[in-house]
């Protein structure tokens, strides 16, 4: 089955972005408007506890 040709936008840059309809491209959040990722002490502590817990569980399983 052949599809009809899709009109593209040359200013989009990437071929995939050029194939998207204009209303999809304009609703995208600009890079500058995205919220910054902020790690808190609780986030680092939770990651460390999960990492160490998994490490201990695997070590006990192997031994």
PQR file of N, CA, C, O and H, with PARSE charges and radii, in Angstrom:
ATOM      1  N   UNK A   1       0.845  -1.173   0.000 -0.4000 1.5000
ATOM      2  CA  UNK A   1       0.000   0.000   0.000 -0.0000 2.0000
ATOM      3  C   UNK A   1       0.895   1.241   0.000  0.5500 1.7000
ATOM      4  O   UNK A   1       1.801   1.366   0.824 -0.5500 1.4000
ATOM      5  N   UNK A   2       0.633   2.131  -0.911 -0.4000 1.5000
ATOM      6  CA  UNK A   2       1.414   3.372  -0.994 -0.0000 2.0000
ATOM      7  C   UNK A   2       0.681   4.488  -0.269  0.5500 1.7000
ATOM      8  O   UNK A   2      -0.537   4.631  -0.374 -0.5500 1.4000
ATOM      9  H   UNK A   2      -0.103   2.029  -1.580  0.4000 1.0000
ATOM     10  N   UNK A   3       1.445   5.262   0.459 -0.4000 1.5000
ATOM     11  CA  UNK A   3       0.872   6.424   1.118 -0.0000 2.0000
ATOM     12  C   UNK A   3       1.150   7.659   0.286  0.5500 1.7000
ATOM     13  O   UNK A   3       2.110   7.712  -0.483 -0.5500 1.4000
ATOM     14  H   UNK A   3       2.435   5.145   0.544  0.4000 1.0000
ATOM     15  N   UNK A   4       0.304   8.633   0.453 -0.4000 1.5000
ATOM     16  CA  UNK A   4       0.551   9.886  -0.260 -0.0000 2.0000
ATOM     17  C   UNK A   4       1.721  10.618   0.380  0.5500 1.7000
ATOM     18  O   UNK A   4       2.035  10.405   1.551 -0.5500 1.4000
ATOM     19  H   UNK A   4      -0.476   8.590   1.077  0.4000 1.0000
ATOM     20  N   UNK A   5       2.352  11.469  -0.388 -0.4000 1.5000
ATOM     21  CA  UNK A   5       3.487  12.216   0.127 -0.0000 2.0000
ATOM     22  C   UNK A   5       3.042  13.194   1.200  0.5500 1.7000
ATOM     23  O   UNK A   5       1.962  13.781   1.121 -0.5500 1.4000
ATOM     24  H   UNK A   5       2.097  11.642  -1.339  0.4000 1.0000
ATOM     25  N   UNK A   6       3.885  13.356   2.194 -0.4000 1.5000
ATOM     26  CA  UNK A   6       3.581  14.269   3.288 -0.0000 2.0000
ATOM     27  C   UNK A   6       4.317  15.571   3.037  0.5500 1.7000
ATOM     28  O   UNK A   6       5.506  15.569   2.717 -0.5500 1.4000
ATOM     29  H   UNK A   6       4.762  12.879   2.258  0.4000 1.0000
ATOM     30  N   UNK A   7       3.617  16.671   3.180 -0.4000 1.5000
ATOM     31  CA  UNK A   7       4.267  17.963   3.043 -0.0000 2.0000
ATOM     32  C   UNK A   7       5.204  18.165   4.228  0.5500 1.7000
ATOM     33  O   UNK A   7       4.834  17.897   5.371 -0.5500 1.4000
ATOM     34  H   UNK A   7       2.651  16.672   3.439  0.4000 1.0000
ATOM     35  N   UNK A   8       6.396  18.629   3.959 -0.4000 1.5000
ATOM     36  CA  UNK A   8       7.377  18.783   5.027 -0.0000 2.0000
ATOM     37  C   UNK A   8       7.721  20.249   5.205  0.5500 1.7000
ATOM     38  O   UNK A   8       7.486  21.079   4.326 -0.5500 1.4000
ATOM     39  H   UNK A   8       6.697  18.847   3.031  0.4000 1.0000
ATOM     40  N   UNK A   9       8.284  20.545   6.366 -0.4000 1.5000
ATOM     41  CA  UNK A   9       8.724  21.888   6.705 -0.0000 2.0000
ATOM     42  C   UNK A   9      10.244  21.879   6.723  0.5500 1.7000
ATOM     43  O   UNK A   9      10.852  21.183   7.537 -0.5500 1.4000
ATOM     44  H   UNK A   9       8.476  19.871   7.080  0.4000 1.0000
ATOM     45  N   UNK A  10      10.858  22.639   5.841 -0.4000 1.5000
ATOM     46  CA  UNK A  10      12.317  22.645   5.732 -0.0000 2.0000
ATOM     47  C   UNK A  10      12.992  23.288   6.929  0.5500 1.7000
ATOM     48  O   UNK A  10      14.170  23.027   7.172 -0.5500 1.4000
ATOM     49  H   UNK A  10      10.365  23.205   5.180  0.4000 1.0000
ATOM     50  N   UNK A  11      12.287  24.122   7.687 -0.4000 1.5000
ATOM     51  CA  UNK A  11      12.900  24.796   8.826 -0.0000 2.0000
ATOM     52  C   UNK A  11      12.980  23.895  10.044  0.5500 1.7000
ATOM     53  O   UNK A  11      13.626  24.258  11.026 -0.5500 1.4000
ATOM     54  H   UNK A  11      11.330  24.334   7.489  0.4000 1.0000
ATOM     55  N   UNK A  12      12.344  22.731  10.014 -0.4000 1.5000
ATOM     56  CA  UNK A  12      12.342  21.845  11.175 -0.0000 2.0000
ATOM     57  C   UNK A  12      13.704  21.211  11.407  0.5500 1.7000
ATOM     58  O   UNK A  12      14.013  20.837  12.539 -0.5500 1.4000
ATOM     59  H   UNK A  12      11.818  22.436   9.216  0.4000 1.0000
ATOM     60  N   UNK A  13      14.524  21.077  10.381 -0.4000 1.5000
ATOM     61  CA  UNK A  13      15.864  20.526  10.549 -0.0000 2.0000
ATOM     62  C   UNK A  13      15.919  19.021  10.399  0.5500 1.7000
ATOM     63  O   UNK A  13      16.446  18.525   9.403 -0.5500 1.4000
ATOM     64  H   UNK A  13      14.274  21.380   9.461  0.4000 1.0000
ATOM     65  N   UNK A  14      15.406  18.302  11.332 -0.4000 1.5000
ATOM     66  CA  UNK A  14      15.452  16.843  11.317 -0.0000 2.0000
ATOM     67  C   UNK A  14      14.308  16.306  10.458  0.5500 1.7000
ATOM     68  O   UNK A  14      13.204  16.848  10.509 -0.5500 1.4000
ATOM     69  H   UNK A  14      14.978  18.705  12.141  0.4000 1.0000
ATOM     70  N   UNK A  15      14.548  15.248   9.666 -0.4000 1.5000
ATOM     71  CA  UNK A  15      13.483  14.719   8.795 -0.0000 2.0000
ATOM     72  C   UNK A  15      12.234  14.261   9.549  0.5500 1.7000
ATOM     73  O   UNK A  15      11.119  14.413   9.050 -0.5500 1.4000
ATOM     74  H   UNK A  15      15.445  14.808   9.625  0.4000 1.0000
ATOM     75  N   UNK A  16      12.413  13.702  10.743 -0.4000 1.5000
ATOM     76  CA  UNK A  16      11.243  13.270  11.512 -0.0000 2.0000
ATOM     77  C   UNK A  16      10.416  14.470  11.942  0.5500 1.7000
ATOM     78  O   UNK A  16       9.191  14.454  11.822 -0.5500 1.4000
ATOM     79  H   UNK A  16      13.319  13.578  11.149  0.4000 1.0000
ATOM     80  N   UNK A  17      11.077  15.518  12.446 -0.4000 1.5000
ATOM     81  CA  UNK A  17      10.347  16.715  12.849 -0.0000 2.0000
ATOM     82  C   UNK A  17       9.678  17.381  11.658  0.5500 1.7000
ATOM     83  O   UNK A  17       8.593  17.947  11.790 -0.5500 1.4000
ATOM     84  H   UNK A  17      12.072  15.531  12.543  0.4000 1.0000
ATOM     85  N   UNK A  18      10.315  17.318  10.503 -0.4000 1.5000
ATOM     86  CA  UNK A  18       9.739  17.924   9.308 -0.0000 2.0000
ATOM     87  C   UNK A  18       8.475  17.204   8.875  0.5500 1.7000
ATOM     88  O   UNK A  18       7.596  17.823   8.276 -0.5500 1.4000
ATOM     89  H   UNK A  18      11.197  16.858  10.396  0.4000 1.0000
ATOM     90  N   UNK A  19       8.357  15.907   9.161 -0.4000 1.5000
ATOM     91  CA  UNK A  19       7.184  15.149   8.746 -0.0000 2.0000
ATOM     92  C   UNK A  19       5.998  15.323   9.686  0.5500 1.7000
ATOM     93  O   UNK A  19       4.885  14.917   9.350 -0.5500 1.4000
ATOM     94  H   UNK A  19       9.071  15.404   9.648  0.4000 1.0000
ATOM     95  N   UNK A  20       6.216  15.924  10.866 -0.4000 1.5000
ATOM     96  CA  UNK A  20       5.118  16.120  11.816 -0.0000 2.0000
ATOM     97  C   UNK A  20       4.243  17.294  11.398  0.5500 1.7000
ATOM     98  O   UNK A  20       4.725  18.237  10.771 -0.5500 1.4000
ATOM     99  H   UNK A  20       7.120  16.254  11.138  0.4000 1.0000
ATOM    100  N   UNK A  21       2.960  17.242  11.743 -0.4000 1.5000
ATOM    101  CA  UNK A  21       2.085  18.378  11.441 -0.0000 2.0000
ATOM    102  C   UNK A  21       2.536  19.625  12.214  0.5500 1.7000
ATOM    103  O   UNK A  21       3.149  19.504  13.274 -0.5500 1.4000
ATOM    104  H   UNK A  21       2.569  16.476  12.253  0.4000 1.0000
ATOM    105  N   UNK A  22       2.242  20.805  11.697 -0.4000 1.5000
ATOM    106  CA  UNK A  22       2.705  22.034  12.354 -0.0000 2.0000
ATOM    107  C   UNK A  22       2.196  22.209  13.780  0.5500 1.7000
ATOM    108  O   UNK A  22       2.925  22.724  14.628 -0.5500 1.4000
ATOM    109  H   UNK A  22       1.744  20.904  10.835  0.4000 1.0000
ATOM    110  N   UNK A  23       0.961  21.793  14.066 -0.4000 1.5000
ATOM    111  CA  UNK A  23       0.433  22.009  15.416 -0.0000 2.0000
ATOM    112  C   UNK A  23       1.146  21.136  16.451  0.5500 1.7000
ATOM    113  O   UNK A  23       1.142  21.478  17.634 -0.5500 1.4000
ATOM    114  H   UNK A  23       0.369  21.375  13.377  0.4000 1.0000
ATOM    115  N   UNK A  24       1.748  20.038  16.051 -0.4000 1.5000
ATOM    116  CA  UNK A  24       2.510  19.193  16.970 -0.0000 2.0000
ATOM    117  C   UNK A  24       3.842  19.852  17.303  0.5500 1.7000
ATOM    118  O   UNK A  24       4.270  19.840  18.457 -0.5500 1.4000
ATOM    119  H   UNK A  24       1.751  19.760  15.090  0.4000 1.0000
ATOM    120  N   UNK A  25       4.492  20.422  16.309 -0.4000 1.5000
ATOM    121  CA  UNK A  25       5.800  21.049  16.532 -0.0000 2.0000
ATOM    122  C   UNK A  25       5.695  22.319  17.355  0.5500 1.7000
ATOM    123  O   UNK A  25       6.598  22.609  18.139 -0.5500 1.4000
ATOM    124  H   UNK A  25       4.144  20.432  15.372  0.4000 1.0000
ATOM    125  N   UNK A  26       4.619  23.090  17.204 -0.4000 1.5000
ATOM    126  CA  UNK A  26       4.517  24.365  17.911 -0.0000 2.0000
ATOM    127  C   UNK A  26       4.136  24.178  19.362  0.5500 1.7000
ATOM    128  O   UNK A  26       4.385  25.076  20.167 -0.5500 1.4000
ATOM    129  H   UNK A  26       3.885  22.855  16.567  0.4000 1.0000
ATOM    130  N   UNK A  27       3.539  23.041  19.742 -0.4000 1.5000
ATOM    131  CA  UNK A  27       3.149  22.813  21.127 -0.0000 2.0000
ATOM    132  C   UNK A  27       4.300  22.309  21.983  0.5500 1.7000
ATOM    133  O   UNK A  27       4.142  22.152  23.194 -0.5500 1.4000
ATOM    134  H   UNK A  27       3.337  22.312  19.088  0.4000 1.0000
ATOM    135  N   UNK A  28       5.436  22.058  21.388 -0.4000 1.5000
ATOM    136  CA  UNK A  28       6.572  21.540  22.140 -0.0000 2.0000
ATOM    137  C   UNK A  28       7.087  22.602  23.105  0.5500 1.7000
ATOM    138  O   UNK A  28       7.048  23.798  22.818 -0.5500 1.4000
ATOM    139  H   UNK A  28       5.564  22.185  20.405  0.4000 1.0000
ATOM    140  N   UNK A  29       7.572  22.135  24.260 -0.4000 1.5000
ATOM    141  CA  UNK A  29       8.114  23.035  25.271 -0.0000 2.0000
ATOM    142  C   UNK A  29       9.520  23.443  24.846  0.5500 1.7000
ATOM    143  O   UNK A  29      10.348  22.575  24.569 -0.5500 1.4000
ATOM    144  H   UNK A  29       7.603  21.163  24.493  0.4000 1.0000
ATOM    145  N   UNK A  30       9.807  24.727  24.789 -0.4000 1.5000
ATOM    146  CA  UNK A  30      11.166  25.143  24.429 -0.0000 2.0000
ATOM    147  C   UNK A  30      12.177  24.685  25.477  0.5500 1.7000
ATOM    148  O   UNK A  30      11.840  24.504  26.647 -0.5500 1.4000
ATOM    149  H   UNK A  30       9.134  25.432  25.014  0.4000 1.0000
ATOM    150  N   UNK A  31      13.406  24.504  25.040 -0.4000 1.5000
ATOM    151  CA  UNK A  31      14.448  24.000  25.922 -0.0000 2.0000
ATOM    152  C   UNK A  31      14.669  24.911  27.115  0.5500 1.7000
ATOM    153  O   UNK A  31      14.924  24.426  28.218 -0.5500 1.4000
ATOM    154  H   UNK A  31      13.679  24.652  24.089  0.4000 1.0000
ATOM    155  N   UNK A  32      14.578  26.212  26.922 -0.4000 1.5000
ATOM    156  CA  UNK A  32      14.819  27.154  28.013 -0.0000 2.0000
ATOM    157  C   UNK A  32      13.695  27.160  29.030  0.5500 1.7000
ATOM    158  O   UNK A  32      13.913  27.538  30.181 -0.5500 1.4000
ATOM    159  H   UNK A  32      14.371  26.606  26.026  0.4000 1.0000
ATOM    160  N   UNK A  33      12.489  26.747  28.632 -0.4000 1.5000
ATOM    161  CA  UNK A  33      11.332  26.793  29.530 -0.0000 2.0000
ATOM    162  C   UNK A  33      11.187  25.529  30.379  0.5500 1.7000
ATOM    163  O   UNK A  33      10.333  25.477  31.263 -0.5500 1.4000
ATOM    164  H   UNK A  33      12.313  26.440  27.697  0.4000 1.0000
ATOM    165  N   UNK A  34      12.002  24.523  30.124 -0.4000 1.5000
ATOM    166  CA  UNK A  34      11.885  23.284  30.887 -0.0000 2.0000
ATOM    167  C   UNK A  34      12.407  23.475  32.305  0.5500 1.7000
ATOM    168  O   UNK A  34      13.395  24.181  32.507 -0.5500 1.4000
ATOM    169  H   UNK A  34      12.696  24.565  29.406  0.4000 1.0000
ATOM    170  N   UNK A  35      11.761  22.858  33.287 -0.4000 1.5000
ATOM    171  CA  UNK A  35      12.250  22.994  34.669 -0.0000 2.0000
ATOM    172  C   UNK A  35      13.577  22.269  34.852  0.5500 1.7000
ATOM    173  O   UNK A  35      13.823  21.234  34.233 -0.5500 1.4000
ATOM    174  H   UNK A  35      10.959  22.285  33.123  0.4000 1.0000
ATOM    175  N   UNK A  36      14.415  22.820  35.699 -0.4000 1.5000
ATOM    176  CA  UNK A  36      15.714  22.212  35.949 -0.0000 2.0000
ATOM    177  C   UNK A  36      15.565  21.065  36.940  0.5500 1.7000
ATOM    178  O   UNK A  36      14.728  21.111  37.840 -0.5500 1.4000
ATOM    179  H   UNK A  36      14.215  23.661  36.202  0.4000 1.0000
ATOM    180  N   UNK A  37      16.381  20.045  36.764 -0.4000 1.5000
ATOM    181  CA  UNK A  37      16.380  18.895  37.648 -0.0000 2.0000
ATOM    182  C   UNK A  37      17.203  19.245  38.875  0.5500 1.7000
ATOM    183  O   UNK A  37      18.376  19.601  38.764 -0.5500 1.4000
ATOM    184  H   UNK A  37      17.062  20.008  36.032  0.4000 1.0000
ATOM    185  N   UNK A  38      16.592  19.145  40.035 -0.4000 1.5000
ATOM    186  CA  UNK A  38      17.298  19.456  41.274 -0.0000 2.0000
ATOM    187  C   UNK A  38      17.291  18.225  42.163  0.5500 1.7000
ATOM    188  O   UNK A  38      16.234  17.712  42.530 -0.5500 1.4000
ATOM    189  H   UNK A  38      15.639  18.856  40.125  0.4000 1.0000
ATOM    190  N   UNK A  39      18.470  17.765  42.499 -0.4000 1.5000
ATOM    191  CA  UNK A  39      18.604  16.624  43.392 -0.0000 2.0000
ATOM    192  C   UNK A  39      18.709  17.122  44.820  0.5500 1.7000
ATOM    193  O   UNK A  39      19.489  18.025  45.125 -0.5500 1.4000
ATOM    194  H   UNK A  39      19.329  18.182  42.200  0.4000 1.0000
ATOM    195  N   UNK A  40      17.923  16.527  45.677 -0.4000 1.5000
ATOM    196  CA  UNK A  40      17.985  16.888  47.084 -0.0000 2.0000
ATOM    197  C   UNK A  40      18.779  15.829  47.833  0.5500 1.7000
ATOM    198  O   UNK A  40      19.101  14.772  47.291 -0.5500 1.4000
ATOM    199  H   UNK A  40      17.290  15.794  45.429  0.4000 1.0000
ATOM    200  N   UNK A  41      19.081  16.128  49.069 -0.4000 1.5000
ATOM    201  CA  UNK A  41      19.802  15.173  49.911 -0.0000 2.0000
ATOM    202  C   UNK A  41      18.987  13.890  50.098  0.5500 1.7000
ATOM    203  O   UNK A  41      19.549  12.797  50.174 -0.5500 1.4000
ATOM    204  H   UNK A  41      18.819  16.986  49.509  0.4000 1.0000
ATOM    205  N   UNK A  42      17.664  14.030  50.172 -0.4000 1.5000
ATOM    206  CA  UNK A  42      16.797  12.857  50.321 -0.0000 2.0000
ATOM    207  C   UNK A  42      16.843  11.976  49.071  0.5500 1.7000
ATOM    208  O   UNK A  42      16.792  10.751  49.181 -0.5500 1.4000
ATOM    209  H   UNK A  42      17.208  14.918  50.111  0.4000 1.0000
ATOM    210  N   UNK A  43      16.939  12.583  47.887 -0.4000 1.5000
ATOM    211  CA  UNK A  43      17.039  11.808  46.651 -0.0000 2.0000
ATOM    212  C   UNK A  43      18.326  10.981  46.629  0.5500 1.7000
ATOM    213  O   UNK A  43      18.309   9.800  46.284 -0.5500 1.4000
ATOM    214  H   UNK A  43      16.981  13.578  47.798  0.4000 1.0000
ATOM    215  N   UNK A  44      19.431  11.612  46.999 -0.4000 1.5000
ATOM    216  CA  UNK A  44      20.718  10.917  46.999 -0.0000 2.0000
ATOM    217  C   UNK A  44      20.728   9.820  48.053  0.5500 1.7000
ATOM    218  O   UNK A  44      21.248   8.729  47.821 -0.5500 1.4000
ATOM    219  H   UNK A  44      19.445  12.572  47.279  0.4000 1.0000
ATOM    220  N   UNK A  45      20.158  10.111  49.198 -0.4000 1.5000
ATOM    221  CA  UNK A  45      20.099   9.108  50.274 -0.0000 2.0000
ATOM    222  C   UNK A  45      19.237   7.911  49.854  0.5500 1.7000
ATOM    223  O   UNK A  45      19.602   6.765  50.117 -0.5500 1.4000
ATOM    224  H   UNK A  45      19.735  10.998  49.387  0.4000 1.0000
ATOM    225  N   UNK A  46      18.118   8.167  49.216 -0.4000 1.5000
ATOM    226  CA  UNK A  46      17.255   7.081  48.742 -0.0000 2.0000
ATOM    227  C   UNK A  46      17.932   6.229  47.691  0.5500 1.7000
ATOM    228  O   UNK A  46      17.817   5.004  47.708 -0.5500 1.4000
ATOM    229  H   UNK A  46      17.822   9.098  49.003  0.4000 1.0000
ATOM    230  N   UNK A  47      18.644   6.878  46.765 -0.4000 1.5000
ATOM    231  CA  UNK A  47      19.376   6.127  45.754 -0.0000 2.0000
ATOM    232  C   UNK A  47      20.454   5.269  46.396  0.5500 1.7000
ATOM    233  O   UNK A  47      20.602   4.097  46.050 -0.5500 1.4000
ATOM    234  H   UNK A  47      18.738   7.873  46.751  0.4000 1.0000
ATOM    235  N   UNK A  48      21.210   5.843  47.329 -0.4000 1.5000
ATOM    236  CA  UNK A  48      22.282   5.096  47.990 -0.0000 2.0000
ATOM    237  C   UNK A  48      21.727   3.905  48.768  0.5500 1.7000
ATOM    238  O   UNK A  48      22.306   2.819  48.733 -0.5500 1.4000
ATOM    239  H   UNK A  48      21.090   6.795  47.610  0.4000 1.0000
ATOM    240  N   UNK A  49      20.616   4.098  49.464 -0.4000 1.5000
ATOM    241  CA  UNK A  49      20.024   2.984  50.217 -0.0000 2.0000
ATOM    242  C   UNK A  49      19.530   1.882  49.280  0.5500 1.7000
ATOM    243  O   UNK A  49      19.719   0.700  49.567 -0.5500 1.4000
ATOM    244  H   UNK A  49      20.146   4.980  49.493  0.4000 1.0000
ATOM    245  N   UNK A  50      18.908   2.249  48.176 -0.4000 1.5000
ATOM    246  CA  UNK A  50      18.437   1.242  47.224 -0.0000 2.0000
ATOM    247  C   UNK A  50      19.606   0.508  46.583  0.5500 1.7000
ATOM    248  O   UNK A  50      19.552  -0.709  46.409 -0.5500 1.4000
ATOM    249  H   UNK A  50      18.754   3.209  47.943  0.4000 1.0000
ATOM    250  N   UNK A  51      20.669   1.239  46.229 -0.4000 1.5000
ATOM    251  CA  UNK A  51      21.842   0.626  45.618 -0.0000 2.0000
ATOM    252  C   UNK A  51      22.514  -0.341  46.583  0.5500 1.7000
ATOM    253  O   UNK A  51      22.829  -1.474  46.221 -0.5500 1.4000
ATOM    254  H   UNK A  51      20.713   2.228  46.370  0.4000 1.0000
ATOM    255  N   UNK A  52      22.727   0.109  47.800 -0.4000 1.5000
ATOM    256  CA  UNK A  52      23.371  -0.765  48.788 -0.0000 2.0000
ATOM    257  C   UNK A  52      22.492  -1.959  49.139  0.5500 1.7000
ATOM    258  O   UNK A  52      22.996  -3.064  49.341 -0.5500 1.4000
ATOM    259  H   UNK A  52      22.470   1.029  48.094  0.4000 1.0000
ATOM    260  N   UNK A  53      21.178  -1.743  49.212 -0.4000 1.5000
ATOM    261  CA  UNK A  53      20.269  -2.850  49.497 -0.0000 2.0000
ATOM    262  C   UNK A  53      20.309  -3.917  48.409  0.5500 1.7000
ATOM    263  O   UNK A  53      20.331  -5.112  48.704 -0.5500 1.4000
ATOM    264  H   UNK A  53      20.768  -0.845  49.047  0.4000 1.0000
ATOM    265  N   UNK A  54      20.318  -3.490  47.176 -0.4000 1.5000
ATOM    266  CA  UNK A  54      20.409  -4.443  46.062 -0.0000 2.0000
ATOM    267  C   UNK A  54      21.765  -5.129  46.046  0.5500 1.7000
ATOM    268  O   UNK A  54      21.850  -6.324  45.764 -0.5500 1.4000
ATOM    269  H   UNK A  54      20.300  -2.519  46.937  0.4000 1.0000
ATOM    270  N   UNK A  55      22.828  -4.387  46.346 -0.4000 1.5000
ATOM    271  CA  UNK A  55      24.169  -4.969  46.388 -0.0000 2.0000
ATOM    272  C   UNK A  55      24.258  -6.042  47.456  0.5500 1.7000
ATOM    273  O   UNK A  55      24.814  -7.114  47.214 -0.5500 1.4000
ATOM    274  H   UNK A  55      22.759  -3.416  46.575  0.4000 1.0000
ATOM    275  N   UNK A  56      23.718  -5.769  48.629 -0.4000 1.5000
ATOM    276  CA  UNK A  56      23.733  -6.750  49.718 -0.0000 2.0000
ATOM    277  C   UNK A  56      22.899  -7.963  49.342  0.5500 1.7000
ATOM    278  O   UNK A  56      23.315  -9.093  49.598 -0.5500 1.4000
ATOM    279  H   UNK A  56      23.266  -4.899  48.825  0.4000 1.0000
ATOM    280  N   UNK A  57      21.734  -7.758  48.741 -0.4000 1.5000
ATOM    281  CA  UNK A  57      20.860  -8.882  48.366 -0.0000 2.0000
ATOM    282  C   UNK A  57      21.535  -9.779  47.332  0.5500 1.7000
ATOM    283  O   UNK A  57      21.463 -11.003  47.436 -0.5500 1.4000
ATOM    284  H   UNK A  57      21.397  -6.840  48.533  0.4000 1.0000
ATOM    285  N   UNK A  58      22.184  -9.190  46.344 -0.4000 1.5000
ATOM    286  CA  UNK A  58      22.873  -9.987  45.327 -0.0000 2.0000
ATOM    287  C   UNK A  58      24.063 -10.695  45.928  0.5500 1.7000
ATOM    288  O   UNK A  58      24.335 -11.846  45.588 -0.5500 1.4000
ATOM    289  H   UNK A  58      22.243  -8.195  46.259  0.4000 1.0000
ATOM    290  N   UNK A  59      24.790 -10.019  46.830 -0.4000 1.5000
ATOM    291  CA  UNK A  59      25.949 -10.650  47.474 -0.0000 2.0000
ATOM    292  C   UNK A  59      25.526 -11.860  48.322  0.5500 1.7000
ATOM    293  O   UNK A  59      26.194 -12.894  48.315 -0.5500 1.4000
ATOM    294  H   UNK A  59      24.570  -9.083  47.106  0.4000 1.0000
ATOM    295  N   UNK A  60      24.432 -11.720  49.038 -0.4000 1.5000
ATOM    296  CA  UNK A  60      23.936 -12.831  49.862 -0.0000 2.0000
ATOM    297  C   UNK A  60      23.457 -13.961  48.956  0.5500 1.7000
ATOM    298  O   UNK A  60      23.673 -15.131  49.273 -0.5500 1.4000
ATOM    299  H   UNK A  60      23.890 -10.880  49.044  0.4000 1.0000
ATOM    300  N   UNK A  61      22.815 -13.641  47.842 -0.4000 1.5000
ATOM    301  CA  UNK A  61      22.329 -14.661  46.934 -0.0000 2.0000
ATOM    302  C   UNK A  61      23.484 -15.447  46.308  0.5500 1.7000
ATOM    303  O   UNK A  61      23.399 -16.665  46.150 -0.5500 1.4000
ATOM    304  H   UNK A  61      22.640 -12.691  47.584  0.4000 1.0000
ATOM    305  N   UNK A  62      24.565 -14.742  45.951 -0.4000 1.5000
ATOM    306  CA  UNK A  62      25.712 -15.396  45.326 -0.0000 2.0000
ATOM    307  C   UNK A  62      26.466 -16.255  46.338  0.5500 1.7000
ATOM    308  O   UNK A  62      26.906 -17.356  46.007 -0.5500 1.4000
ATOM    309  H   UNK A  62      24.635 -13.753  46.079  0.4000 1.0000
ATOM    310  N   UNK A  63      26.616 -15.770  47.552 -0.4000 1.5000
ATOM    311  CA  UNK A  63      27.396 -16.487  48.577 -0.0000 2.0000
ATOM    312  C   UNK A  63      26.715 -17.682  49.106  0.5500 1.7000
ATOM    313  O   UNK A  63      27.260 -18.372  49.968 -0.5500 1.4000
ATOM    314  H   UNK A  63      26.258 -14.876  47.821  0.4000 1.0000
TER
END
